[in-house]
Amino acid sequence: MLAVNSLMDTYKHRGPDAFDDDARILFLAVGSIIARTRGPESLHDAMEALCLAVETEGIDGSGSLSSVN
């Protein structure tokens, strides 16, 4: 969670141009872990939750992804 919070803080302070391959690598690593430990369906569910969070600026409406389990 520390890595996610750090990336979110970076985004808040520097905007979308702050990200490069580091964010992509983290996304792929977390996705791989989810798929290997919980299965492809859990990865699919997590990706749907991410899409919803992006569309609504956070699952809980606050702009935070903290509600994603």
Secondary structure, 3 states (H helix, E strand, C coil): CHHHHHHHHHHHHHCHHHCCHHHHHHHHHHHHHHHHHHCHHHHHHHHHHHHHHHHHCCCCCCCCCCCCC
